[in-house]
């Protein structure tokens, strides 16, 4: 769904991957919660508790869907404690997509069924009910999104047939192009990211886009300008810093050096924090793999007797997936060689 084609002028897009950038934007603390509360229907937002949205993508989205890195599934709660899931399709549609209904339905169905909850009716009857899920589609294209947002309007069938029990659902369309820049969000961090998503890649010349972004951000205040520049440091394929400074000098005279300095420092701090988090995650996975390997070696020793050194090296150097497969096969394999192959 991501549009990664040439920008029409031969140059590369200002943003490398719109869906990945949207994911990074929503992953900022408090940003997804603010986005959902501002863009969900008012009747839904009014029923929400004060508990912030929690990312449940890994738990509730099917493994095949997790490959689409821009998609997110957030959990919110209502004031009476009922669960609520909000699916955010944020690979960013760059043009009206005729396949949106099948795509959203697949996501909604997987999330709703995986999150099914137990309900007890007043008469004591117990049943399982799919968890309520709302879908939000974030659109940044320049063409008007003329597609219906409710399935009942897309069937092309008489209303009586639809109301007789046909499947129906809808999605919330957040069309950035239809929202005035100053109305994108009241959250301090969100407007800058949405501005970048709204304008990056619209012009043939990425430098024109850069100047447009900075000019628009100037109207929102210095904080948004700093945020825009910080996002650009991470999102731009090639950012001419000298031209950036020259543009800032026109947009915010006397403050251009300060803006670049603050933005660069914040960007580097975020990059270091992300690198540390990735290192910790890698260490955790490596530690789990080592523990699993040692456990498997003990089981292999009990099953097949003393192990040759080659088998020990093979197991300790195996991937997590190989260790899982061998753990499943250990009681069915007739010999150690049949399980691990020739390890001598």
The 8 nearest C-alpha neighbors of each residue, nearest first, counted from 0:
[[1, 2, 92, 90, 91, 93, 96, 18],
 [0, 2, 90, 3, 18, 91, 92, 17],
 [1, 3, 4, 93, 0, 92, 17, 16],
 [4, 2, 1, 5, 16, 15, 12, 6],
 [3, 5, 2, 6, 7, 12, 11, 1],
 [6, 4, 7, 11, 9, 3, 10, 12],
 [5, 7, 203, 8, 12, 11, 10, 4],
 [8, 6, 5, 203, 9, 10, 4, 202],
 [9, 7, 203, 10, 6, 204, 5, 11],
 [10, 8, 7, 5, 6, 11, 203, 204],
 [11, 9, 8, 6, 12, 204, 5, 205],
 [10, 12, 6, 5, 13, 9, 205, 236],
 [11, 13, 200, 14, 6, 15, 205, 10],
 [12, 14, 235, 205, 199, 200, 236, 11],
 [15, 13, 235, 234, 12, 16, 17, 199],
 [14, 16, 236, 234, 12, 235, 13, 17],
 [17, 15, 19, 18, 14, 20, 3, 1],
 [16, 18, 20, 19, 21, 91, 14, 15],
 [90, 17, 19, 69, 21, 20, 91, 16],
 [20, 18, 22, 16, 21, 69, 17, 23],
 [19, 21, 23, 17, 22, 18, 24, 16],
 [22, 20, 24, 18, 19, 23, 17, 89],
 [23, 21, 19, 69, 25, 20, 24, 26],
 [24, 22, 26, 20, 21, 25, 19, 27],
 [23, 25, 21, 22, 26, 27, 20, 192],
 [26, 24, 31, 22, 27, 30, 23, 21],
 [25, 27, 23, 24, 22, 28, 31, 30],
 [26, 28, 25, 30, 24, 29, 23, 31],
 [29, 27, 30, 26, 31, 25, 32, 24],
 [28, 30, 32, 31, 33, 27, 51, 52],
 [29, 31, 33, 25, 32, 27, 28, 189],
 [32, 30, 25, 34, 33, 29, 35, 26],
 [31, 33, 52, 35, 29, 30, 34, 51],
 [34, 32, 30, 36, 31, 35, 37, 29],
 [35, 33, 31, 37, 32, 36, 38, 30],
 [36, 34, 38, 32, 37, 33, 39, 31],
 [35, 37, 33, 44, 34, 38, 39, 32],
 [36, 38, 34, 35, 39, 33, 184, 44],
 [39, 37, 35, 36, 34, 40, 173, 171],
 [38, 40, 35, 36, 37, 44, 41, 43],
 [41, 39, 43, 42, 44, 38, 171, 37],
 [40, 42, 44, 43, 45, 39, 38, 37],
 [43, 41, 45, 40, 44, 46, 39, 47],
 [44, 42, 40, 41, 46, 45, 39, 47],
 [43, 45, 41, 47, 46, 36, 42, 39],
 [44, 46, 42, 43, 47, 41, 48, 40],
 [47, 45, 43, 44, 77, 78, 48, 42],
 [48, 46, 77, 44, 78, 45, 76, 49],
 [47, 49, 78, 77, 50, 76, 46, 75],
 [50, 48, 51, 47, 78, 76, 77, 75],
 [49, 51, 48, 52, 76, 75, 47, 53],
 [52, 50, 32, 49, 53, 75, 29, 48],
 [51, 53, 75, 32, 74, 73, 54, 50],
 [54, 52, 74, 73, 55, 51, 75, 32],
 [53, 55, 73, 56, 72, 74, 52, 71],
 [56, 54, 73, 58, 72, 57, 59, 53],
 [57, 55, 72, 71, 60, 58, 59, 54],
 [56, 58, 55, 59, 60, 65, 62, 54],
 [59, 57, 55, 56, 60, 61, 113, 114],
 [58, 60, 110, 56, 113, 57, 55, 61],
 [61, 59, 56, 110, 57, 58, 64, 65],
 [60, 62, 64, 63, 65, 59, 109, 110],
 [63, 61, 65, 64, 60, 66, 57, 59],
 [64, 62, 61, 65, 66, 67, 60, 106],
 [63, 65, 61, 66, 62, 67, 60, 106],
 [66, 64, 62, 67, 63, 60, 68, 61],
 [65, 67, 64, 68, 63, 62, 69, 70],
 [68, 66, 65, 69, 64, 70, 90, 63],
 [67, 69, 66, 70, 65, 19, 22, 18],
 [68, 70, 90, 18, 22, 89, 19, 67],
 [71, 69, 88, 89, 68, 67, 87, 90],
 [70, 72, 87, 56, 86, 73, 88, 69],
 [71, 73, 86, 56, 55, 85, 87, 54],
 [74, 72, 54, 85, 53, 55, 84, 52],
 [73, 75, 84, 53, 52, 83, 55, 85],
 [74, 76, 52, 83, 84, 73, 82, 53],
 [75, 77, 82, 83, 80, 48, 47, 81],
 [78, 76, 47, 48, 80, 79, 81, 46],
 [77, 79, 48, 80, 47, 46, 76, 81],
 [80, 78, 77, 81, 76, 48, 46, 47],
 [79, 81, 77, 78, 76, 82, 48, 47],
 [80, 82, 77, 79, 76, 83, 78, 75],
 [83, 81, 76, 80, 77, 75, 84, 130],
 [82, 84, 75, 131, 76, 74, 132, 81],
 [85, 83, 74, 132, 73, 131, 75, 86],
 [84, 86, 133, 73, 132, 72, 134, 74],
 [85, 87, 72, 134, 133, 71, 135, 73],
 [88, 86, 135, 71, 89, 134, 72, 70],
 [89, 87, 70, 136, 90, 135, 86, 71],
 [88, 90, 91, 69, 70, 137, 87, 18],
 [18, 89, 91, 69, 88, 1, 70, 92],
 [92, 90, 89, 138, 18, 137, 93, 17],
 [91, 93, 138, 94, 139, 0, 90, 1],
 [92, 94, 140, 139, 91, 2, 138, 1],
 [95, 93, 140, 92, 96, 142, 141, 144],
 [96, 94, 144, 97, 92, 146, 93, 142],
 [97, 95, 98, 99, 94, 92, 146, 0],
 [96, 98, 99, 95, 100, 146, 101, 94],
 [99, 97, 96, 100, 101, 102, 103, 95],
 [98, 100, 102, 96, 97, 101, 103, 104],
 [99, 101, 103, 102, 98, 104, 150, 97],
 [102, 100, 104, 103, 99, 98, 105, 106],
 [101, 103, 99, 105, 100, 104, 98, 106],
 [102, 104, 106, 100, 105, 101, 99, 107],
 [103, 105, 107, 101, 106, 102, 108, 100],
 [106, 104, 102, 108, 103, 107, 101, 109],
 [107, 105, 103, 109, 104, 108, 110, 102],
 [106, 108, 104, 110, 109, 105, 111, 103],
 [107, 109, 111, 105, 106, 110, 104, 112],
 [108, 110, 106, 112, 107, 111, 113, 105],
 [109, 111, 107, 113, 59, 108, 112, 60],
 [112, 110, 129, 130, 108, 114, 113, 109],
 [113, 111, 129, 115, 114, 109, 110, 108],
 [112, 114, 110, 111, 115, 59, 109, 129],
 [113, 115, 111, 130, 112, 110, 129, 116],
 [116, 114, 129, 130, 112, 128, 113, 111],
 [117, 115, 128, 127, 130, 129, 114, 118],
 [116, 118, 127, 126, 128, 119, 115, 125],
 [119, 117, 126, 125, 127, 120, 116, 128],
 [118, 120, 125, 124, 123, 126, 121, 117],
 [119, 121, 124, 123, 122, 125, 118, 126],
 [122, 120, 123, 119, 124, 125, 118, 126],
 [123, 121, 120, 124, 119, 125, 118, 126],
 [124, 122, 120, 121, 119, 125, 118, 126],
 [123, 125, 120, 119, 122, 126, 121, 118],
 [126, 124, 119, 118, 123, 120, 117, 127],
 [127, 125, 118, 117, 128, 119, 124, 120],
 [126, 128, 117, 116, 118, 115, 129, 125],
 [127, 129, 115, 116, 130, 117, 126, 118],
 [130, 128, 115, 111, 112, 116, 114, 131],
 [129, 131, 111, 115, 114, 116, 128, 132],
 [132, 130, 83, 84, 129, 111, 133, 82],
 [133, 131, 84, 85, 83, 111, 130, 107],
 [134, 132, 85, 86, 84, 135, 170, 131],
 [133, 135, 86, 170, 85, 87, 171, 136],
 [134, 136, 171, 87, 170, 172, 88, 86],
 [137, 135, 172, 88, 173, 171, 87, 138],
 [136, 138, 173, 91, 89, 172, 174, 135],
 [139, 137, 174, 92, 91, 140, 173, 175],
 [138, 140, 197, 175, 93, 174, 176, 92],
 [141, 139, 93, 94, 142, 138, 92, 176],
 [140, 142, 176, 143, 139, 94, 201, 93],
 [143, 141, 140, 144, 94, 95, 93, 176],
 [142, 144, 145, 141, 95, 140, 94, 176],
 [145, 143, 95, 146, 142, 94, 174, 138],
 [144, 146, 143, 147, 95, 142, 148, 96],
 [145, 147, 144, 148, 95, 97, 96, 153],
 [148, 146, 149, 152, 153, 145, 150, 144],
 [147, 149, 169, 170, 146, 150, 171, 172],
 [150, 148, 169, 151, 152, 147, 168, 170],
 [149, 151, 153, 152, 167, 168, 169, 154],
 [150, 152, 153, 149, 154, 167, 161, 168],
 [151, 153, 150, 149, 154, 147, 155, 148],
 [152, 154, 150, 151, 155, 147, 149, 148],
 [155, 153, 156, 151, 152, 150, 161, 157],
 [156, 154, 153, 152, 157, 151, 158, 161],
 [155, 157, 154, 158, 160, 161, 151, 159],
 [158, 156, 159, 160, 161, 155, 154, 162],
 [159, 157, 161, 160, 162, 156, 151, 163],
 [158, 160, 162, 157, 161, 163, 156, 164],
 [161, 159, 163, 158, 162, 157, 156, 165],
 [160, 162, 165, 158, 163, 159, 164, 151],
 [161, 163, 159, 164, 160, 158, 165, 151],
 [164, 162, 160, 161, 159, 165, 158, 166],
 [163, 165, 162, 161, 166, 160, 167, 159],
 [166, 164, 161, 163, 167, 162, 160, 151],
 [165, 167, 164, 168, 161, 150, 151, 162],
 [168, 166, 150, 151, 165, 169, 149, 161],
 [169, 167, 150, 149, 166, 170, 151, 104],
 [168, 170, 149, 148, 150, 171, 167, 134],
 [171, 169, 134, 135, 148, 172, 149, 133],
 [170, 172, 135, 136, 134, 173, 169, 39],
 [173, 171, 136, 174, 135, 170, 137, 148],
 [174, 172, 137, 138, 136, 175, 171, 135],
 [173, 175, 138, 176, 177, 172, 139, 137],
 [176, 174, 178, 139, 177, 197, 173, 138],
 [175, 177, 174, 178, 139, 141, 197, 140],
 [176, 178, 175, 174, 179, 173, 143, 180],
 [179, 177, 175, 176, 183, 180, 182, 174],
 [180, 178, 182, 181, 183, 177, 176, 175],
 [179, 181, 182, 183, 178, 194, 215, 190],
 [180, 182, 179, 183, 219, 184, 190, 218],
 [183, 181, 179, 180, 184, 178, 185, 190],
 [184, 182, 180, 190, 181, 178, 179, 193],
 [185, 183, 190, 186, 182, 189, 37, 181],
 [184, 186, 187, 183, 190, 182, 189, 33],
 [185, 187, 184, 189, 188, 33, 190, 30],
 [188, 186, 189, 185, 190, 223, 222, 184],
 [189, 187, 186, 190, 191, 30, 226, 192],
 [188, 190, 192, 186, 191, 187, 30, 184],
 [191, 189, 193, 184, 192, 183, 188, 194],
 [192, 190, 227, 194, 223, 193, 189, 226],
 [191, 193, 195, 194, 189, 190, 24, 196],
 [194, 192, 196, 190, 195, 191, 197, 189],
 [195, 193, 197, 191, 192, 196, 190, 198],
 [194, 196, 192, 193, 199, 197, 198, 191],
 [197, 195, 193, 194, 198, 199, 192, 139],
 [196, 198, 194, 139, 195, 175, 193, 199],
 [197, 199, 195, 201, 196, 194, 200, 208],
 [200, 198, 195, 201, 196, 13, 208, 197],
 [199, 201, 12, 202, 13, 198, 6, 205],
 [202, 200, 198, 199, 203, 208, 141, 6],
 [203, 201, 204, 200, 208, 205, 207, 6],
 [202, 204, 8, 6, 7, 205, 201, 10],
 [203, 205, 207, 206, 202, 8, 208, 10],
 [206, 204, 208, 207, 13, 209, 202, 203],
 [207, 205, 209, 208, 204, 210, 13, 242],
 [208, 206, 210, 204, 205, 209, 211, 202],
 [207, 209, 205, 211, 206, 210, 202, 199],
 [210, 208, 206, 212, 207, 211, 205, 213],
 [209, 211, 207, 213, 212, 208, 214, 206],
 [210, 212, 208, 214, 209, 213, 207, 215],
 [213, 211, 209, 215, 210, 214, 216, 208],
 [212, 214, 216, 210, 215, 211, 217, 209],
 [213, 215, 211, 217, 212, 216, 210, 250],
 [214, 216, 212, 217, 213, 218, 211, 219],
 [217, 215, 213, 219, 224, 218, 214, 223],
 [218, 216, 214, 220, 219, 215, 213, 224],
 [217, 219, 216, 220, 215, 214, 181, 221],
 [218, 220, 216, 217, 223, 181, 221, 215],
 [221, 219, 217, 222, 218, 223, 224, 216],
 [220, 222, 224, 223, 225, 217, 219, 216],
 [223, 221, 225, 224, 220, 226, 187, 219],
 [222, 224, 226, 191, 225, 221, 220, 216],
 [225, 223, 221, 227, 216, 226, 222, 217],
 [226, 224, 222, 228, 262, 223, 258, 227],
 [225, 227, 223, 229, 224, 228, 191, 230],
 [228, 226, 191, 224, 230, 229, 225, 223],
 [229, 227, 231, 225, 230, 226, 262, 224],
 [228, 230, 262, 226, 232, 231, 227, 266],
 [231, 229, 227, 233, 228, 232, 234, 226],
 [230, 232, 234, 228, 235, 233, 229, 227],
 [233, 231, 229, 230, 234, 235, 228, 266],
 [232, 234, 231, 230, 235, 229, 266, 236],
 [233, 235, 231, 14, 232, 230, 15, 236],
 [236, 234, 13, 14, 231, 237, 238, 232],
 [235, 237, 15, 13, 14, 234, 238, 12],
 [238, 236, 235, 239, 13, 11, 234, 232],
 [237, 239, 240, 235, 236, 232, 243, 231],
 [240, 238, 242, 241, 243, 237, 206, 244],
 [241, 239, 243, 242, 238, 244, 245, 259],
 [240, 242, 244, 243, 239, 245, 246, 238],
 [243, 241, 245, 244, 240, 239, 246, 206],
 [242, 244, 240, 246, 241, 245, 239, 247],
 [245, 243, 247, 241, 242, 246, 248, 240],
 [244, 246, 242, 248, 243, 247, 241, 249],
 [247, 245, 243, 249, 248, 244, 242, 250],
 [246, 248, 250, 244, 255, 249, 245, 251],
 [247, 249, 252, 245, 255, 246, 251, 250],
 [250, 248, 246, 247, 252, 251, 245, 255],
 [249, 251, 247, 248, 252, 246, 214, 217],
 [250, 252, 248, 247, 254, 249, 255, 253],
 [251, 253, 248, 254, 249, 250, 255, 247],
 [254, 252, 255, 251, 248, 256, 257, 247],
 [253, 255, 257, 252, 251, 256, 258, 248],
 [256, 254, 247, 258, 248, 257, 253, 251],
 [257, 255, 259, 258, 254, 260, 244, 253],
 [256, 258, 260, 254, 255, 259, 261, 253],
 [259, 257, 255, 261, 260, 256, 225, 262],
 [260, 258, 262, 256, 257, 261, 263, 255],
 [259, 261, 257, 263, 258, 262, 256, 264],
 [262, 260, 264, 258, 263, 259, 257, 265],
 [263, 261, 229, 259, 265, 225, 264, 260],
 [262, 264, 266, 260, 265, 261, 259, 267],
 [263, 265, 261, 267, 266, 262, 268, 260],
 [266, 264, 268, 262, 263, 267, 269, 261],
 [265, 267, 263, 269, 264, 268, 229, 262],
 [266, 268, 270, 264, 269, 265, 263, 271],
 [269, 267, 265, 271, 266, 270, 264, 272],
 [270, 268, 272, 266, 267, 271, 273, 265],
 [269, 271, 267, 273, 272, 268, 274, 266],
 [272, 270, 274, 268, 273, 269, 267, 275],
 [273, 271, 269, 275, 274, 270, 268, 276],
 [274, 272, 276, 270, 271, 275, 269, 277],
 [273, 275, 271, 277, 272, 276, 270, 278],
 [276, 274, 278, 272, 273, 277, 271, 279],
 [277, 275, 273, 279, 278, 274, 280, 272],
 [276, 278, 280, 274, 275, 279, 281, 273],
 [277, 279, 275, 281, 276, 280, 282, 274],
 [280, 278, 282, 276, 281, 277, 283, 275],
 [281, 279, 277, 283, 282, 278, 276, 284],
 [282, 280, 278, 284, 283, 279, 285, 277],
 [283, 281, 285, 279, 280, 284, 286, 278],
 [282, 284, 286, 280, 281, 285, 279, 287],
 [285, 283, 287, 281, 286, 282, 288, 280],
 [284, 286, 282, 288, 283, 287, 281, 289],
 [287, 285, 283, 289, 288, 284, 282, 290],
 [286, 288, 284, 290, 289, 285, 291, 283],
 [289, 287, 285, 291, 286, 290, 319, 292],
 [290, 288, 292, 286, 287, 291, 285, 293],
 [289, 291, 287, 293, 292, 288, 294, 286],
 [290, 292, 288, 294, 289, 293, 287, 295],
 [293, 291, 289, 295, 290, 294, 315, 288],
 [294, 292, 296, 290, 295, 291, 289, 297],
 [293, 295, 291, 297, 296, 292, 290, 298],
 [294, 296, 298, 292, 297, 293, 299, 291],
 [297, 295, 299, 293, 298, 294, 300, 292],
 [298, 296, 300, 294, 295, 299, 293, 301],
 [297, 299, 295, 301, 300, 296, 302, 294],
 [300, 298, 302, 296, 301, 297, 303, 295],
 [301, 299, 304, 297, 303, 298, 302, 305],
 [300, 302, 298, 299, 304, 303, 297, 305],
 [303, 301, 299, 300, 304, 298, 329, 330],
 [302, 304, 300, 299, 301, 335, 305, 334],
 [303, 305, 300, 301, 302, 306, 299, 298],
 [306, 304, 300, 307, 303, 301, 299, 302],
 [307, 305, 300, 304, 310, 308, 311, 303],
 [308, 306, 309, 310, 311, 305, 343, 342],
 [307, 309, 311, 310, 312, 306, 343, 342],
 [308, 310, 342, 312, 343, 307, 311, 313],
 [309, 311, 313, 342, 312, 307, 308, 314],
 [310, 312, 308, 314, 313, 309, 315, 307],
 [313, 311, 309, 315, 310, 314, 316, 308],
 [314, 312, 310, 316, 311, 315, 309, 317],
 [313, 315, 317, 311, 316, 312, 292, 310],
 [316, 314, 312, 292, 313, 317, 311, 289],
 [317, 315, 313, 314, 312, 318, 292, 311],
 [318, 316, 314, 315, 321, 313, 322, 319],
 [317, 319, 321, 320, 322, 316, 288, 314],
 [318, 320, 322, 321, 288, 323, 317, 291],
 [319, 321, 323, 318, 322, 324, 317, 325],
 [322, 320, 324, 318, 323, 319, 317, 325],
 [321, 323, 319, 325, 320, 324, 326, 318],
 [322, 324, 326, 320, 321, 325, 319, 327],
 [325, 323, 321, 327, 326, 322, 320, 328],
 [326, 324, 328, 322, 327, 323, 329, 321],
 [325, 327, 323, 324, 329, 328, 322, 295],
 [326, 328, 324, 325, 329, 323, 330, 331],
 [329, 327, 325, 331, 326, 330, 332, 324],
 [328, 330, 326, 331, 332, 327, 325, 299],
 [329, 331, 328, 332, 327, 302, 333, 326],
 [332, 330, 328, 329, 333, 327, 338, 334],
 [331, 333, 334, 338, 329, 330, 328, 337],
 [334, 332, 331, 337, 335, 338, 330, 336],
 [335, 333, 337, 336, 332, 338, 303, 339],
 [334, 336, 338, 337, 339, 303, 332, 333],
 [337, 335, 340, 339, 338, 334, 341, 342],
 [338, 336, 334, 335, 340, 339, 332, 333],
 [337, 339, 335, 336, 332, 340, 334, 325],
 [340, 338, 336, 337, 335, 341, 342, 310],
 [341, 339, 336, 337, 338, 342, 335, 310],
 [340, 342, 336, 343, 339, 337, 310, 309],
 [343, 341, 309, 310, 340, 313, 339, 336],
 [342, 309, 341, 307, 310, 308, 340, 336]]
